[in-house]
């Protein structure tokens, strides 16, 4: 669990990650008997008949659409699935810390009558999931962190130079295609298996950013000033549920650093870490069936 990455590479990916925050729910439900209820591109619920509710929290990359493959695996087993993009949920909020986004998610789950859910967080979504588990423990019965550990803060550190020129670039001839290409290149650099990144997925991951530049940049400024109210150690000390970390083992710029993972070691026997060979930053996209099996396995 002591992996480290180059800081410059991580900063470049973080900046790229934010520009694809706003992803629409381009999801088709294939499971028989599932009844989808949509709430714009922020929330997608599929009401299965199984005993468990899975809450999937997206990070800065992928949004609701990024969980469409995993959602199908879970719904086909009959479970209820609620996918939330916390960043769209808090898009107009002044407070966009992990702690604040977790509060917004908590309120939303209360509206849906959700308690004791199995909560899955990918990348920055795991920062929200960890705060939800610590601050609203009745909502969460098990925690799953996808290619991430305990994140300290909800900001990317690099915004201005990366985003300030984007509105100008996309207005130039070929500018939109140039920006799209840079985003896709970043996705490829952070994945092991490339098959999942088909043309439809590429559009789902890139079009919302290109269509909502003003909101992306406005939220980027708020994120750059976000400061968390509590330390990671304090938060983890209040987590008393089984926690599974699923890591992609292909080296990639966005992989978690050793500090993120070491903080979780205080969970002791509650912590389980799984390593997926040939997988990068998107285990739920690259190895969907394997991730689903970990989520569906009986908790000890």
N, C-alpha and C positions, 0 to 999 in steps of 0.2 A: 504493500500500500504506500510505498514511499516514492511515488513517481513525481517528477518535477518537469516543468516545461520552460522554454525560453520566454522571458517576460515580454519581449517585443512581439513575438509571435502571438502570445495570448492577448496583448492589447489590440493587435490588428484584428484578431477574430472577434473580440468583444465589440469593437466599433462596427464591424460588419454585421455582427449579430443583431445589434439594435435596429439597423435599417430594415430588417425584415420582421419586425415585431408584429405588425398588423396584418394577420392572415385570416381570410374568410373561411367559413365552414363549408368547404366544398366536399361534403361527405355523403356517400350513398350507403344506406343501411341494407345489408343483404340478409341479416338473420331473420328467420321466419318468426312471426309473432311480435317482433320488436316494434314499438310505436314511438317514432322520434318526435320530440318537441323542441323547436328551435327558438332561440332568443337572440336574434341577429347573429353576428359572428363572434360573440363573446362566450356564449354557452350553447352546448348541444347536449340534450339529454335523450337517452334511449332507455325506455322502461321495460326491462326484461322481467322474467318471472322468477329468477333465481334468488337465493337468500342474501347475497352480498351486493353492496353498492360500491362501485369503484369510482373514485373521483380522480380525474387525470388533469394535472395542472401543467400547462405549457410554459416554456421559458421565453426567452427573447427571440427564439427561432421556431417557426413551425405553426404556432397558434393552434386553434381548434383543429384545423385540417391536418396538422402534423400527427395527430393521434388516430387518424381514420383507420389505419390497418390494425392497430391494437384494439380499438373499439370493436371491430368486427369479431376478432377472436374472443373477446369477453362476452359480447352479446350472444354469439352463437352458443355459448354455454348457458345462456339464460339469465345472465346477471344484468343488473341495472348499471348503466354507465352515465356519468356526468362529466363532460369535458369543459374545462374553463380556461379561458385566456385571461389571466389576472391583469395583464398589461392593458388590454382593451377594457376590462372591467374598471380600471382606475385611470382611464385615458384623460379624463377631465378633472382629476383630483389633484389637489396641491401637494398632498403627502403621498409619495410613491415609494416609500421604504418597503422592505419585505414585510415588516410588522404591519404596516397599513394595508398592503395588499392582502395579507392574511386575514385582517379584520373584514375587508370587503367580501372575501370568499366565505368567511364564517357567516356573515349576514345572508348571503345568497343561499348557502346550504341550509340555513334555518328556514328560509322560504320554501325550500324543497322538502323540508322535514327529514333531513339527513343526519343520522348519528351513527357512530361506530363504523365509518366507512374505511375502506382500504384506499389510502391516498398515495398517488403516484406523482412525482415531480421530475420533470426533465430539466436539466441545466438550471437556469435561474428560477424556474418554477419550483425547484426543490428548496430554494431559499424561502419561498412562500409556504411550501408544505411543512417545513421544519417549524416555522413560527406557528402555523395552524395547530400542529401536534402539541407544541409546548403551551400555547395560550388558550386553546379550546380543546382540551383533551377528550371530551366526550364525543367530538366529531370524528375522531381518528382512532381506529383500532389497530392499524398496521401502516407502516410507512415504507415506501419504495423510492429510492433515489437513483435516477438514470444518468450515469456517467457524470457524477458530481458528488461532492461531499457536503460539508457544512459551510455554506458561503457566508462571508462576513458582512458583505454590503451589497446593496442593489444599485450599483453604478458601474459604468464601464471605463471611466478614467480618460477615455479618448473620445471626444465628440466633435469639437469645433472644426478642426482641420478636416475631418472626414465628412461631416455633414454639410458644412456651410456652402460648399460649392455644388452640391448635388442638384438643388433646384435649377441652377444655371446650366449644368451639364445636360440634364434631361431635356432642356429646351433646344439644345443644339441638334442639327441633323445627325442622326445615329446615336444621340446621347442616351436615350432610353435603353437601347440595346447594349450600349457600353456598360451602363450601371447594372443591368440585368446580368450581363456576362460576369462582372466582378462578383456579384452575389453568388452566382452558381459556382464559380471557381472556388469561393470560400467554402461552400457546402461540400464540394468534392474533396477539398483538402482535409476535411474533418470526418470523412467516412471511409470505412473499409470496403464494404460491399457497395457497388455503384448501381446495381440493378433497380433499386427502389427510386432512384432519382430520375424518373421518366419525365416526359414533356409536361404531362398534367401536373405532376408534383412540382416541377420547376416553376410553372405558372402560379401555383398555389402559394409557393414560398416567396415569390418576387412581385407579383402584380399588386398586392395590397400596399406595399411600400411605395411603389411608383405612383399609385393612385391617391395616396394620402400623405404627401410629403409634409404639409404644414403641421399636421398632428404629430407625425414622427419627430420632427425637429423640435416642436414645442415640448414634447414629453422628454426628449433627450436632455434638454436643459434642466428640467426638474430632476431627472435621474442623476445628473452630474452633481447635484447639490444634496442628494439624499444621504442621511446619516442614521444608522440604526440605533435604537434606544438601548439595546442590550447586547452583550457580547455573546459569541457563539457558545462559550463554555457555560454561561448562565442558562441559555436556552436548552442545551443538550441535557443539563442536569434535571430539567423538568420533563424530559421525554421518557416515558416508562412503557413503551410498546415495542413489539418486534420491528426492527428496522433492517431493510435489505438494500445494499448498495450494489448496483449492477454496472460494471465498468467495461467499456470497450478497450481491447488491448492493442489495437493498431495505434501507433504513435500519431497524435494529431494536436494541432495548436490549442484546441479548446479543452483538452483533458484536464481533470482536476489536479491540483498540486497536492503535495504531501500534507501540508497543514490542514487543508480541508478534510482530509481523510483521518488524520490523527485525532482531530477533535472528537470524532465519533467513537473512538476507541473506549471512551469512558462509559459507553453503553454496555460494555461487557458482553455477557451472553445474549443480550437482546440484539446484538449486531451480527449480521451475516453479510459477507462480501462475496459476490460472484464475478468471475472474469470470463468474458466472451472473446474467444480468439477470432481474428479476422474482422472484428467489429470496431467501429470508431465512435463518434460522438452521438450517434442516433441509434442506439440499440433497439428501440421500439419500432424503427423503420427498417433496420438492416437485418434484425433477427427477431421478428415479431413473434413467431410461434414460441421460441425459447423464452422470451421475456414473459409472454402470457403464462407459460407453465410455472414460472417463479411466482407470478402474482396469484395463480390459482391454487398453488400448493397449500395444504393445510398448515396453519400457523401452530407453532409449538409454544 
